[in-house]
Amino acid sequence: MDPRKVGNLIKDIRKQNNLTQKDLADKYGVTYQAVSKWENGTNLPDIALIKEICKDYNLDINKFLDGSKSKKKINPIVFIVSSIILVLIIIITVLIIIHNNHEISLKDLTTSCDNFQVSGVIAYDSNKSSIRINKIYYCGEEDKNVYDTITATILENNKEIYAANQGYDSTLKDYLDSLNIKLENYIQKCKLYKDDTLKLIITATKKGVKTVYEIPLHAEDDC
């Protein structure tokens, strides 16, 4: 064992890991003067510290004592097992991503009602659907009435599946301008949106008198 070679090796390890002599001293519970003596080859760490240094920096202790930085040899069985585990983790991760990454399709929503125009879509993948209506335009005769209440609901086969927030003391135009319909997780699979199965119902009430608008919704084509 050559103290100078070992000292130079300790110095190389310290510099390669961007450590000062004090940093290394603090790490191993000695004074920086002791580290300086190691690096000058005038003294050596005790065997317990040498073992700890070799463990921390993955060095072969026998090579270290000869002043060489040869890494510990990796057990081939450990290497093979680790490689197999890594490959399995990658495969499982890819499968999870593929499973969750459903392709989303969009269909425009339209209406055959002359008094209303609807701007919306049906978004769906293999598992679920959602309905978004961003804008509803009233294009019938001018209606300046201020209604006591206005409600908007969506029916499927005459069964209510969505109810929007109720409007109070509002004109029909102002209520529709503020309406933003989001029906999430609507169904578990894409259905056929045709034959007026979906309807938007607008009910405006003034002094107990109700005005009801029935607006059929169609997808641009079948899902």
PyMOL commands that place a pseudoatom at each C-alpha (Angstrom):
pseudoatom trace, name=CA, resn=MET, resi=1, chain=A, elem=C, hetatm=0, pos=[0.000, 0.000, 0.000]
pseudoatom trace, name=CA, resn=ASP, resi=2, chain=A, elem=C, hetatm=0, pos=[1.446, 3.316, -1.136]
pseudoatom trace, name=CA, resn=PRO, resi=3, chain=A, elem=C, hetatm=0, pos=[0.192, 6.211, 1.090]
pseudoatom trace, name=CA, resn=ARG, resi=4, chain=A, elem=C, hetatm=0, pos=[0.897, 8.766, -1.643]
pseudoatom trace, name=CA, resn=LYS, resi=5, chain=A, elem=C, hetatm=0, pos=[-1.194, 6.867, -4.213]
pseudoatom trace, name=CA, resn=VAL, resi=6, chain=A, elem=C, hetatm=0, pos=[-4.010, 6.461, -1.706]
pseudoatom trace, name=CA, resn=GLY, resi=7, chain=A, elem=C, hetatm=0, pos=[-3.742, 10.174, -0.836]
pseudoatom trace, name=CA, resn=ASN, resi=8, chain=A, elem=C, hetatm=0, pos=[-3.901, 11.177, -4.486]
pseudoatom trace, name=CA, resn=LEU, resi=9, chain=A, elem=C, hetatm=0, pos=[-6.898, 8.907, -4.942]
pseudoatom trace, name=CA, resn=ILE, resi=10, chain=A, elem=C, hetatm=0, pos=[-8.734, 10.528, -2.015]
pseudoatom trace, name=CA, resn=LYS, resi=11, chain=A, elem=C, hetatm=0, pos=[-7.928, 13.934, -3.475]
pseudoatom trace, name=CA, resn=ASP, resi=12, chain=A, elem=C, hetatm=0, pos=[-9.286, 12.914, -6.903]
pseudoatom trace, name=CA, resn=ILE, resi=13, chain=A, elem=C, hetatm=0, pos=[-12.500, 11.571, -5.344]
pseudoatom trace, name=CA, resn=ARG, resi=14, chain=A, elem=C, hetatm=0, pos=[-12.993, 14.785, -3.389]
pseudoatom trace, name=CA, resn=LYS, resi=15, chain=A, elem=C, hetatm=0, pos=[-12.475, 17.070, -6.385]
pseudoatom trace, name=CA, resn=GLN, resi=16, chain=A, elem=C, hetatm=0, pos=[-14.608, 14.962, -8.729]
pseudoatom trace, name=CA, resn=ASN, resi=17, chain=A, elem=C, hetatm=0, pos=[-17.475, 15.299, -6.253]
pseudoatom trace, name=CA, resn=ASN, resi=18, chain=A, elem=C, hetatm=0, pos=[-16.947, 19.055, -5.830]
pseudoatom trace, name=CA, resn=LEU, resi=19, chain=A, elem=C, hetatm=0, pos=[-16.052, 18.755, -2.141]
pseudoatom trace, name=CA, resn=THR, resi=20, chain=A, elem=C, hetatm=0, pos=[-13.660, 20.877, -0.133]
pseudoatom trace, name=CA, resn=GLN, resi=21, chain=A, elem=C, hetatm=0, pos=[-11.353, 19.300, 2.426]
pseudoatom trace, name=CA, resn=LYS, resi=22, chain=A, elem=C, hetatm=0, pos=[-13.713, 20.594, 5.108]
pseudoatom trace, name=CA, resn=ASP, resi=23, chain=A, elem=C, hetatm=0, pos=[-16.731, 19.061, 3.312]
pseudoatom trace, name=CA, resn=LEU, resi=24, chain=A, elem=C, hetatm=0, pos=[-15.014, 15.683, 3.222]
pseudoatom trace, name=CA, resn=ALA, resi=25, chain=A, elem=C, hetatm=0, pos=[-13.878, 16.071, 6.824]
pseudoatom trace, name=CA, resn=ASP, resi=26, chain=A, elem=C, hetatm=0, pos=[-17.408, 16.859, 7.992]
pseudoatom trace, name=CA, resn=LYS, resi=27, chain=A, elem=C, hetatm=0, pos=[-18.766, 13.903, 6.023]
pseudoatom trace, name=CA, resn=TYR, resi=28, chain=A, elem=C, hetatm=0, pos=[-16.526, 11.457, 7.855]
pseudoatom trace, name=CA, resn=GLY, resi=29, chain=A, elem=C, hetatm=0, pos=[-16.327, 13.177, 11.229]
pseudoatom trace, name=CA, resn=VAL, resi=30, chain=A, elem=C, hetatm=0, pos=[-12.667, 14.221, 11.127]
pseudoatom trace, name=CA, resn=THR, resi=31, chain=A, elem=C, hetatm=0, pos=[-10.791, 17.533, 10.921]
pseudoatom trace, name=CA, resn=TYR, resi=32, chain=A, elem=C, hetatm=0, pos=[-9.851, 19.108, 7.613]
pseudoatom trace, name=CA, resn=GLN, resi=33, chain=A, elem=C, hetatm=0, pos=[-6.203, 18.844, 8.763]
pseudoatom trace, name=CA, resn=ALA, resi=34, chain=A, elem=C, hetatm=0, pos=[-6.659, 15.067, 8.828]
pseudoatom trace, name=CA, resn=VAL, resi=35, chain=A, elem=C, hetatm=0, pos=[-7.961, 15.136, 5.254]
pseudoatom trace, name=CA, resn=SER, resi=36, chain=A, elem=C, hetatm=0, pos=[-4.979, 17.263, 4.238]
pseudoatom trace, name=CA, resn=LYS, resi=37, chain=A, elem=C, hetatm=0, pos=[-2.630, 14.676, 5.733]
pseudoatom trace, name=CA, resn=TRP, resi=38, chain=A, elem=C, hetatm=0, pos=[-4.420, 11.869, 3.862]
pseudoatom trace, name=CA, resn=GLU, resi=39, chain=A, elem=C, hetatm=0, pos=[-4.015, 13.707, 0.567]
pseudoatom trace, name=CA, resn=ASN, resi=40, chain=A, elem=C, hetatm=0, pos=[-0.349, 14.497, 1.260]
pseudoatom trace, name=CA, resn=GLY, resi=41, chain=A, elem=C, hetatm=0, pos=[0.332, 10.839, 2.002]
pseudoatom trace, name=CA, resn=THR, resi=42, chain=A, elem=C, hetatm=0, pos=[1.576, 11.596, 5.511]
pseudoatom trace, name=CA, resn=ASN, resi=43, chain=A, elem=C, hetatm=0, pos=[-1.305, 9.737, 7.122]
pseudoatom trace, name=CA, resn=LEU, resi=44, chain=A, elem=C, hetatm=0, pos=[-4.114, 7.383, 6.122]
pseudoatom trace, name=CA, resn=PRO, resi=45, chain=A, elem=C, hetatm=0, pos=[-7.734, 6.974, 7.246]
pseudoatom trace, name=CA, resn=ASP, resi=46, chain=A, elem=C, hetatm=0, pos=[-8.336, 4.096, 9.608]
pseudoatom trace, name=CA, resn=ILE, resi=47, chain=A, elem=C, hetatm=0, pos=[-9.722, 0.914, 8.058]
pseudoatom trace, name=CA, resn=ALA, resi=48, chain=A, elem=C, hetatm=0, pos=[-13.301, 1.685, 9.142]
pseudoatom trace, name=CA, resn=LEU, resi=49, chain=A, elem=C, hetatm=0, pos=[-13.215, 5.013, 7.289]
pseudoatom trace, name=CA, resn=ILE, resi=50, chain=A, elem=C, hetatm=0, pos=[-11.609, 3.394, 4.257]
pseudoatom trace, name=CA, resn=LYS, resi=51, chain=A, elem=C, hetatm=0, pos=[-14.474, 0.876, 4.127]
pseudoatom trace, name=CA, resn=GLU, resi=52, chain=A, elem=C, hetatm=0, pos=[-17.008, 3.711, 4.416]
pseudoatom trace, name=CA, resn=ILE, resi=53, chain=A, elem=C, hetatm=0, pos=[-15.334, 5.736, 1.644]
pseudoatom trace, name=CA, resn=CYS, resi=54, chain=A, elem=C, hetatm=0, pos=[-15.274, 2.718, -0.639]
pseudoatom trace, name=CA, resn=LYS, resi=55, chain=A, elem=C, hetatm=0, pos=[-18.937, 2.013, 0.075]
pseudoatom trace, name=CA, resn=ASP, resi=56, chain=A, elem=C, hetatm=0, pos=[-19.980, 5.625, -0.561]
pseudoatom trace, name=CA, resn=TYR, resi=57, chain=A, elem=C, hetatm=0, pos=[-18.163, 5.836, -3.886]
pseudoatom trace, name=CA, resn=ASN, resi=58, chain=A, elem=C, hetatm=0, pos=[-18.667, 2.230, -4.993]
pseudoatom trace, name=CA, resn=LEU, resi=59, chain=A, elem=C, hetatm=0, pos=[-14.947, 1.384, -4.977]
pseudoatom trace, name=CA, resn=ASP, resi=60, chain=A, elem=C, hetatm=0, pos=[-13.212, -1.946, -4.594]
pseudoatom trace, name=CA, resn=ILE, resi=61, chain=A, elem=C, hetatm=0, pos=[-11.361, -1.723, -1.264]
pseudoatom trace, name=CA, resn=ASN, resi=62, chain=A, elem=C, hetatm=0, pos=[-8.383, -3.784, -2.446]
pseudoatom trace, name=CA, resn=LYS, resi=63, chain=A, elem=C, hetatm=0, pos=[-7.942, -1.594, -5.513]
pseudoatom trace, name=CA, resn=PHE, resi=64, chain=A, elem=C, hetatm=0, pos=[-8.412, 1.495, -3.336]
pseudoatom trace, name=CA, resn=LEU, resi=65, chain=A, elem=C, hetatm=0, pos=[-5.547, 0.460, -1.059]
pseudoatom trace, name=CA, resn=ASP, resi=66, chain=A, elem=C, hetatm=0, pos=[-3.418, 0.113, -4.188]
pseudoatom trace, name=CA, resn=GLY, resi=67, chain=A, elem=C, hetatm=0, pos=[-4.373, 3.656, -5.205]
pseudoatom trace, name=CA, resn=SER, resi=68, chain=A, elem=C, hetatm=0, pos=[-6.752, 2.579, -7.974]
pseudoatom trace, name=CA, resn=LYS, resi=69, chain=A, elem=C, hetatm=0, pos=[-10.350, 3.777, -8.483]
pseudoatom trace, name=CA, resn=SER, resi=70, chain=A, elem=C, hetatm=0, pos=[-11.648, 0.540, -9.980]
pseudoatom trace, name=CA, resn=LYS, resi=71, chain=A, elem=C, hetatm=0, pos=[-15.345, 0.191, -9.311]
pseudoatom trace, name=CA, resn=LYS, resi=72, chain=A, elem=C, hetatm=0, pos=[-16.801, -2.832, -7.608]
pseudoatom trace, name=CA, resn=LYS, resi=73, chain=A, elem=C, hetatm=0, pos=[-17.760, -5.515, -10.072]
pseudoatom trace, name=CA, resn=ILE, resi=74, chain=A, elem=C, hetatm=0, pos=[-21.488, -5.859, -10.457]
pseudoatom trace, name=CA, resn=ASN, resi=75, chain=A, elem=C, hetatm=0, pos=[-22.856, -9.287, -9.718]
pseudoatom trace, name=CA, resn=PRO, resi=76, chain=A, elem=C, hetatm=0, pos=[-24.115, -10.558, -13.126]
pseudoatom trace, name=CA, resn=ILE, resi=77, chain=A, elem=C, hetatm=0, pos=[-27.212, -12.107, -11.547]
pseudoatom trace, name=CA, resn=VAL, resi=78, chain=A, elem=C, hetatm=0, pos=[-28.078, -8.812, -9.856]
pseudoatom trace, name=CA, resn=PHE, resi=79, chain=A, elem=C, hetatm=0, pos=[-27.533, -7.010, -13.161]
pseudoatom trace, name=CA, resn=ILE, resi=80, chain=A, elem=C, hetatm=0, pos=[-29.792, -9.408, -15.075]
pseudoatom trace, name=CA, resn=VAL, resi=81, chain=A, elem=C, hetatm=0, pos=[-32.556, -9.265, -12.456]
pseudoatom trace, name=CA, resn=SER, resi=82, chain=A, elem=C, hetatm=0, pos=[-32.368, -5.469, -12.310]
pseudoatom trace, name=CA, resn=SER, resi=83, chain=A, elem=C, hetatm=0, pos=[-32.550, -5.255, -16.101]
pseudoatom trace, name=CA, resn=ILE, resi=84, chain=A, elem=C, hetatm=0, pos=[-35.606, -7.526, -16.215]
pseudoatom trace, name=CA, resn=ILE, resi=85, chain=A, elem=C, hetatm=0, pos=[-37.357, -5.448, -13.539]
pseudoatom trace, name=CA, resn=LEU, resi=86, chain=A, elem=C, hetatm=0, pos=[-36.584, -2.235, -15.439]
pseudoatom trace, name=CA, resn=VAL, resi=87, chain=A, elem=C, hetatm=0, pos=[-37.970, -3.663, -18.684]
pseudoatom trace, name=CA, resn=LEU, resi=88, chain=A, elem=C, hetatm=0, pos=[-41.151, -4.813, -16.903]
pseudoatom trace, name=CA, resn=ILE, resi=89, chain=A, elem=C, hetatm=0, pos=[-41.638, -1.362, -15.378]
pseudoatom trace, name=CA, resn=ILE, resi=90, chain=A, elem=C, hetatm=0, pos=[-41.290, 0.231, -18.827]
pseudoatom trace, name=CA, resn=ILE, resi=91, chain=A, elem=C, hetatm=0, pos=[-43.767, -2.227, -20.391]
pseudoatom trace, name=CA, resn=ILE, resi=92, chain=A, elem=C, hetatm=0, pos=[-46.326, -1.708, -17.609]
pseudoatom trace, name=CA, resn=THR, resi=93, chain=A, elem=C, hetatm=0, pos=[-45.980, 2.089, -17.883]
pseudoatom trace, name=CA, resn=VAL, resi=94, chain=A, elem=C, hetatm=0, pos=[-46.522, 1.987, -21.655]
pseudoatom trace, name=CA, resn=LEU, resi=95, chain=A, elem=C, hetatm=0, pos=[-49.591, -0.256, -21.262]
pseudoatom trace, name=CA, resn=ILE, resi=96, chain=A, elem=C, hetatm=0, pos=[-51.076, 2.113, -18.673]
pseudoatom trace, name=CA, resn=ILE, resi=97, chain=A, elem=C, hetatm=0, pos=[-50.529, 5.089, -20.978]
pseudoatom trace, name=CA, resn=ILE, resi=98, chain=A, elem=C, hetatm=0, pos=[-52.115, 3.254, -23.910]
pseudoatom trace, name=CA, resn=HIS, resi=99, chain=A, elem=C, hetatm=0, pos=[-55.057, 2.184, -21.768]
pseudoatom trace, name=CA, resn=ASN, resi=100, chain=A, elem=C, hetatm=0, pos=[-55.734, 5.711, -20.532]
pseudoatom trace, name=CA, resn=ASN, resi=101, chain=A, elem=C, hetatm=0, pos=[-55.096, 7.471, -23.812]
pseudoatom trace, name=CA, resn=HIS, resi=102, chain=A, elem=C, hetatm=0, pos=[-58.475, 6.982, -25.467]
pseudoatom trace, name=CA, resn=GLU, resi=103, chain=A, elem=C, hetatm=0, pos=[-58.947, 8.728, -28.768]
pseudoatom trace, name=CA, resn=ILE, resi=104, chain=A, elem=C, hetatm=0, pos=[-61.574, 11.440, -28.354]
pseudoatom trace, name=CA, resn=SER, resi=105, chain=A, elem=C, hetatm=0, pos=[-63.985, 12.158, -31.207]
pseudoatom trace, name=CA, resn=LEU, resi=106, chain=A, elem=C, hetatm=0, pos=[-66.168, 15.242, -31.633]
pseudoatom trace, name=CA, resn=LYS, resi=107, chain=A, elem=C, hetatm=0, pos=[-69.554, 15.659, -33.266]
pseudoatom trace, name=CA, resn=ASP, resi=108, chain=A, elem=C, hetatm=0, pos=[-71.186, 19.065, -33.839]
pseudoatom trace, name=CA, resn=LEU, resi=109, chain=A, elem=C, hetatm=0, pos=[-74.606, 19.601, -32.319]
pseudoatom trace, name=CA, resn=THR, resi=110, chain=A, elem=C, hetatm=0, pos=[-77.243, 21.225, -34.525]
pseudoatom trace, name=CA, resn=THR, resi=111, chain=A, elem=C, hetatm=0, pos=[-80.949, 21.917, -34.294]
pseudoatom trace, name=CA, resn=SER, resi=112, chain=A, elem=C, hetatm=0, pos=[-83.800, 21.961, -36.788]
pseudoatom trace, name=CA, resn=CYS, resi=113, chain=A, elem=C, hetatm=0, pos=[-85.677, 24.593, -34.766]
pseudoatom trace, name=CA, resn=ASP, resi=114, chain=A, elem=C, hetatm=0, pos=[-86.165, 27.804, -36.786]
pseudoatom trace, name=CA, resn=ASN, resi=115, chain=A, elem=C, hetatm=0, pos=[-86.145, 30.067, -33.721]
pseudoatom trace, name=CA, resn=PHE, resi=116, chain=A, elem=C, hetatm=0, pos=[-82.861, 28.871, -32.193]
pseudoatom trace, name=CA, resn=GLN, resi=117, chain=A, elem=C, hetatm=0, pos=[-79.310, 28.200, -33.291]
pseudoatom trace, name=CA, resn=VAL, resi=118, chain=A, elem=C, hetatm=0, pos=[-77.100, 26.014, -31.096]
pseudoatom trace, name=CA, resn=SER, resi=119, chain=A, elem=C, hetatm=0, pos=[-73.303, 26.001, -30.941]
pseudoatom trace, name=CA, resn=GLY, resi=120, chain=A, elem=C, hetatm=0, pos=[-72.174, 22.806, -29.224]
pseudoatom trace, name=CA, resn=VAL, resi=121, chain=A, elem=C, hetatm=0, pos=[-70.475, 19.442, -29.512]
pseudoatom trace, name=CA, resn=ILE, resi=122, chain=A, elem=C, hetatm=0, pos=[-70.711, 15.873, -28.305]
pseudoatom trace, name=CA, resn=ALA, resi=123, chain=A, elem=C, hetatm=0, pos=[-67.279, 14.569, -27.253]
pseudoatom trace, name=CA, resn=TYR, resi=124, chain=A, elem=C, hetatm=0, pos=[-66.862, 10.847, -26.791]
pseudoatom trace, name=CA, resn=ASP, resi=125, chain=A, elem=C, hetatm=0, pos=[-64.389, 8.000, -26.616]
pseudoatom trace, name=CA, resn=SER, resi=126, chain=A, elem=C, hetatm=0, pos=[-64.870, 4.263, -26.151]
pseudoatom trace, name=CA, resn=ASN, resi=127, chain=A, elem=C, hetatm=0, pos=[-65.920, 4.686, -22.506]
pseudoatom trace, name=CA, resn=LYS, resi=128, chain=A, elem=C, hetatm=0, pos=[-67.996, 7.816, -22.077]
pseudoatom trace, name=CA, resn=SER, resi=129, chain=A, elem=C, hetatm=0, pos=[-69.562, 10.859, -23.682]
pseudoatom trace, name=CA, resn=SER, resi=130, chain=A, elem=C, hetatm=0, pos=[-70.059, 14.481, -22.738]
pseudoatom trace, name=CA, resn=ILE, resi=131, chain=A, elem=C, hetatm=0, pos=[-72.206, 17.289, -24.105]
pseudoatom trace, name=CA, resn=ARG, resi=132, chain=A, elem=C, hetatm=0, pos=[-71.029, 20.895, -24.337]
pseudoatom trace, name=CA, resn=ILE, resi=133, chain=A, elem=C, hetatm=0, pos=[-73.238, 23.768, -25.493]
pseudoatom trace, name=CA, resn=ASN, resi=134, chain=A, elem=C, hetatm=0, pos=[-71.379, 27.075, -25.485]
pseudoatom trace, name=CA, resn=LYS, resi=135, chain=A, elem=C, hetatm=0, pos=[-73.929, 29.317, -27.160]
pseudoatom trace, name=CA, resn=ILE, resi=136, chain=A, elem=C, hetatm=0, pos=[-77.659, 29.352, -27.861]
pseudoatom trace, name=CA, resn=TYR, resi=137, chain=A, elem=C, hetatm=0, pos=[-78.958, 32.072, -30.178]
pseudoatom trace, name=CA, resn=TYR, resi=138, chain=A, elem=C, hetatm=0, pos=[-82.615, 33.084, -30.184]
pseudoatom trace, name=CA, resn=CYS, resi=139, chain=A, elem=C, hetatm=0, pos=[-83.436, 34.179, -33.725]
pseudoatom trace, name=CA, resn=GLY, resi=140, chain=A, elem=C, hetatm=0, pos=[-87.227, 34.293, -33.546]
pseudoatom trace, name=CA, resn=GLU, resi=141, chain=A, elem=C, hetatm=0, pos=[-89.435, 37.340, -33.194]
pseudoatom trace, name=CA, resn=GLU, resi=142, chain=A, elem=C, hetatm=0, pos=[-87.982, 40.037, -30.931]
pseudoatom trace, name=CA, resn=ASP, resi=143, chain=A, elem=C, hetatm=0, pos=[-88.776, 39.275, -27.303]
pseudoatom trace, name=CA, resn=LYS, resi=144, chain=A, elem=C, hetatm=0, pos=[-88.131, 42.103, -24.839]
pseudoatom trace, name=CA, resn=ASN, resi=145, chain=A, elem=C, hetatm=0, pos=[-90.089, 40.527, -22.010]
pseudoatom trace, name=CA, resn=VAL, resi=146, chain=A, elem=C, hetatm=0, pos=[-88.421, 40.368, -18.616]
pseudoatom trace, name=CA, resn=TYR, resi=147, chain=A, elem=C, hetatm=0, pos=[-89.385, 36.963, -17.291]
pseudoatom trace, name=CA, resn=ASP, resi=148, chain=A, elem=C, hetatm=0, pos=[-89.757, 36.097, -13.625]
pseudoatom trace, name=CA, resn=THR, resi=149, chain=A, elem=C, hetatm=0, pos=[-87.890, 32.806, -14.143]
pseudoatom trace, name=CA, resn=ILE, resi=150, chain=A, elem=C, hetatm=0, pos=[-86.244, 31.014, -17.050]
pseudoatom trace, name=CA, resn=THR, resi=151, chain=A, elem=C, hetatm=0, pos=[-85.060, 27.416, -16.950]
pseudoatom trace, name=CA, resn=ALA, resi=152, chain=A, elem=C, hetatm=0, pos=[-83.137, 25.200, -19.381]
pseudoatom trace, name=CA, resn=THR, resi=153, chain=A, elem=C, hetatm=0, pos=[-83.180, 21.404, -19.303]
pseudoatom trace, name=CA, resn=ILE, resi=154, chain=A, elem=C, hetatm=0, pos=[-82.031, 18.623, -21.592]
pseudoatom trace, name=CA, resn=LEU, resi=155, chain=A, elem=C, hetatm=0, pos=[-84.254, 15.609, -22.141]
pseudoatom trace, name=CA, resn=GLU, resi=156, chain=A, elem=C, hetatm=0, pos=[-83.313, 12.235, -23.540]
pseudoatom trace, name=CA, resn=ASN, resi=157, chain=A, elem=C, hetatm=0, pos=[-86.355, 10.282, -24.671]
pseudoatom trace, name=CA, resn=ASN, resi=158, chain=A, elem=C, hetatm=0, pos=[-88.428, 12.771, -22.643]
pseudoatom trace, name=CA, resn=LYS, resi=159, chain=A, elem=C, hetatm=0, pos=[-86.455, 12.034, -19.454]
pseudoatom trace, name=CA, resn=GLU, resi=160, chain=A, elem=C, hetatm=0, pos=[-84.564, 14.916, -17.853]
pseudoatom trace, name=CA, resn=ILE, resi=161, chain=A, elem=C, hetatm=0, pos=[-80.790, 14.349, -17.803]
pseudoatom trace, name=CA, resn=TYR, resi=162, chain=A, elem=C, hetatm=0, pos=[-79.580, 17.913, -17.193]
pseudoatom trace, name=CA, resn=ALA, resi=163, chain=A, elem=C, hetatm=0, pos=[-80.898, 21.105, -15.581]
pseudoatom trace, name=CA, resn=ALA, resi=164, chain=A, elem=C, hetatm=0, pos=[-79.083, 24.441, -15.908]
pseudoatom trace, name=CA, resn=ASN, resi=165, chain=A, elem=C, hetatm=0, pos=[-79.093, 27.224, -13.335]
pseudoatom trace, name=CA, resn=GLN, resi=166, chain=A, elem=C, hetatm=0, pos=[-82.385, 29.094, -13.196]
pseudoatom trace, name=CA, resn=GLY, resi=167, chain=A, elem=C, hetatm=0, pos=[-82.529, 32.705, -14.349]
pseudoatom trace, name=CA, resn=TYR, resi=168, chain=A, elem=C, hetatm=0, pos=[-84.522, 35.391, -12.520]
pseudoatom trace, name=CA, resn=ASP, resi=169, chain=A, elem=C, hetatm=0, pos=[-85.885, 38.698, -13.786]
pseudoatom trace, name=CA, resn=SER, resi=170, chain=A, elem=C, hetatm=0, pos=[-84.129, 38.262, -17.101]
pseudoatom trace, name=CA, resn=THR, resi=171, chain=A, elem=C, hetatm=0, pos=[-84.857, 38.579, -20.792]
pseudoatom trace, name=CA, resn=LEU, resi=172, chain=A, elem=C, hetatm=0, pos=[-84.607, 35.457, -22.898]
pseudoatom trace, name=CA, resn=LYS, resi=173, chain=A, elem=C, hetatm=0, pos=[-81.563, 36.824, -24.741]
pseudoatom trace, name=CA, resn=ASP, resi=174, chain=A, elem=C, hetatm=0, pos=[-79.666, 37.719, -21.557]
pseudoatom trace, name=CA, resn=TYR, resi=175, chain=A, elem=C, hetatm=0, pos=[-80.364, 34.309, -20.041]
pseudoatom trace, name=CA, resn=LEU, resi=176, chain=A, elem=C, hetatm=0, pos=[-79.230, 32.440, -23.151]
pseudoatom trace, name=CA, resn=ASP, resi=177, chain=A, elem=C, hetatm=0, pos=[-76.097, 34.616, -23.418]
pseudoatom trace, name=CA, resn=SER, resi=178, chain=A, elem=C, hetatm=0, pos=[-75.070, 33.500, -19.918]
pseudoatom trace, name=CA, resn=LEU, resi=179, chain=A, elem=C, hetatm=0, pos=[-75.939, 29.838, -20.453]
pseudoatom trace, name=CA, resn=ASN, resi=180, chain=A, elem=C, hetatm=0, pos=[-73.025, 27.385, -20.655]
pseudoatom trace, name=CA, resn=ILE, resi=181, chain=A, elem=C, hetatm=0, pos=[-74.054, 23.734, -20.592]
pseudoatom trace, name=CA, resn=LYS, resi=182, chain=A, elem=C, hetatm=0, pos=[-71.537, 21.049, -19.577]
pseudoatom trace, name=CA, resn=LEU, resi=183, chain=A, elem=C, hetatm=0, pos=[-72.856, 17.532, -19.172]
pseudoatom trace, name=CA, resn=GLU, resi=184, chain=A, elem=C, hetatm=0, pos=[-69.866, 15.344, -18.217]
pseudoatom trace, name=CA, resn=ASN, resi=185, chain=A, elem=C, hetatm=0, pos=[-69.661, 11.522, -18.152]
pseudoatom trace, name=CA, resn=TYR, resi=186, chain=A, elem=C, hetatm=0, pos=[-73.006, 11.437, -19.864]
pseudoatom trace, name=CA, resn=ILE, resi=187, chain=A, elem=C, hetatm=0, pos=[-73.041, 7.774, -20.836]
pseudoatom trace, name=CA, resn=GLN, resi=188, chain=A, elem=C, hetatm=0, pos=[-70.676, 4.824, -20.759]
pseudoatom trace, name=CA, resn=LYS, resi=189, chain=A, elem=C, hetatm=0, pos=[-70.530, 4.479, -24.529]
pseudoatom trace, name=CA, resn=CYS, resi=190, chain=A, elem=C, hetatm=0, pos=[-71.447, 6.466, -27.589]
pseudoatom trace, name=CA, resn=LYS, resi=191, chain=A, elem=C, hetatm=0, pos=[-75.122, 6.208, -28.539]
pseudoatom trace, name=CA, resn=LEU, resi=192, chain=A, elem=C, hetatm=0, pos=[-76.884, 7.170, -31.742]
pseudoatom trace, name=CA, resn=TYR, resi=193, chain=A, elem=C, hetatm=0, pos=[-78.053, 10.765, -31.496]
pseudoatom trace, name=CA, resn=LYS, resi=194, chain=A, elem=C, hetatm=0, pos=[-80.939, 10.896, -33.906]
pseudoatom trace, name=CA, resn=ASP, resi=195, chain=A, elem=C, hetatm=0, pos=[-84.728, 10.905, -34.190]
pseudoatom trace, name=CA, resn=ASP, resi=196, chain=A, elem=C, hetatm=0, pos=[-85.046, 13.747, -31.649]
pseudoatom trace, name=CA, resn=THR, resi=197, chain=A, elem=C, hetatm=0, pos=[-83.875, 11.601, -28.728]
pseudoatom trace, name=CA, resn=LEU, resi=198, chain=A, elem=C, hetatm=0, pos=[-82.194, 14.715, -27.302]
pseudoatom trace, name=CA, resn=LYS, resi=199, chain=A, elem=C, hetatm=0, pos=[-84.122, 17.932, -26.714]
pseudoatom trace, name=CA, resn=LEU, resi=200, chain=A, elem=C, hetatm=0, pos=[-83.283, 21.247, -25.113]
pseudoatom trace, name=CA, resn=ILE, resi=201, chain=A, elem=C, hetatm=0, pos=[-86.288, 22.697, -23.310]
pseudoatom trace, name=CA, resn=ILE, resi=202, chain=A, elem=C, hetatm=0, pos=[-86.393, 26.414, -22.486]
pseudoatom trace, name=CA, resn=THR, resi=203, chain=A, elem=C, hetatm=0, pos=[-89.223, 27.449, -20.137]
pseudoatom trace, name=CA, resn=ALA, resi=204, chain=A, elem=C, hetatm=0, pos=[-89.834, 31.174, -19.562]
pseudoatom trace, name=CA, resn=THR, resi=205, chain=A, elem=C, hetatm=0, pos=[-92.409, 32.167, -16.924]
pseudoatom trace, name=CA, resn=LYS, resi=206, chain=A, elem=C, hetatm=0, pos=[-93.987, 35.600, -16.399]
pseudoatom trace, name=CA, resn=LYS, resi=207, chain=A, elem=C, hetatm=0, pos=[-96.797, 36.179, -13.913]
pseudoatom trace, name=CA, resn=GLY, resi=208, chain=A, elem=C, hetatm=0, pos=[-97.575, 32.473, -13.887]
pseudoatom trace, name=CA, resn=VAL, resi=209, chain=A, elem=C, hetatm=0, pos=[-97.782, 32.190, -17.696]
pseudoatom trace, name=CA, resn=LYS, resi=210, chain=A, elem=C, hetatm=0, pos=[-95.251, 29.784, -19.199]
pseudoatom trace, name=CA, resn=THR, resi=211, chain=A, elem=C, hetatm=0, pos=[-93.719, 29.967, -22.636]
pseudoatom trace, name=CA, resn=VAL, resi=212, chain=A, elem=C, hetatm=0, pos=[-92.034, 26.684, -23.552]
pseudoatom trace, name=CA, resn=TYR, resi=213, chain=A, elem=C, hetatm=0, pos=[-89.549, 26.246, -26.388]
pseudoatom trace, name=CA, resn=GLU, resi=214, chain=A, elem=C, hetatm=0, pos=[-88.724, 22.685, -27.470]
pseudoatom trace, name=CA, resn=ILE, resi=215, chain=A, elem=C, hetatm=0, pos=[-85.423, 22.534, -29.339]
pseudoatom trace, name=CA, resn=PRO, resi=216, chain=A, elem=C, hetatm=0, pos=[-84.420, 19.156, -30.861]
pseudoatom trace, name=CA, resn=LEU, resi=217, chain=A, elem=C, hetatm=0, pos=[-80.670, 18.453, -30.852]
pseudoatom trace, name=CA, resn=HIS, resi=218, chain=A, elem=C, hetatm=0, pos=[-78.914, 16.427, -33.552]
pseudoatom trace, name=CA, resn=ALA, resi=219, chain=A, elem=C, hetatm=0, pos=[-75.340, 15.254, -33.998]
pseudoatom trace, name=CA, resn=GLU, resi=220, chain=A, elem=C, hetatm=0, pos=[-73.853, 15.946, -37.411]
pseudoatom trace, name=CA, resn=ASP, resi=221, chain=A, elem=C, hetatm=0, pos=[-73.922, 12.191, -38.003]
pseudoatom trace, name=CA, resn=ASP, resi=222, chain=A, elem=C, hetatm=0, pos=[-74.132, 9.020, -35.957]
pseudoatom trace, name=CA, resn=CYS, resi=223, chain=A, elem=C, hetatm=0, pos=[-71.331, 8.111, -33.568]
for i in range(1, 223): cmd.bond("trace and resi %d" % i, "trace and resi %d" % (i + 1))
show_as sticks, trace
zoom trace
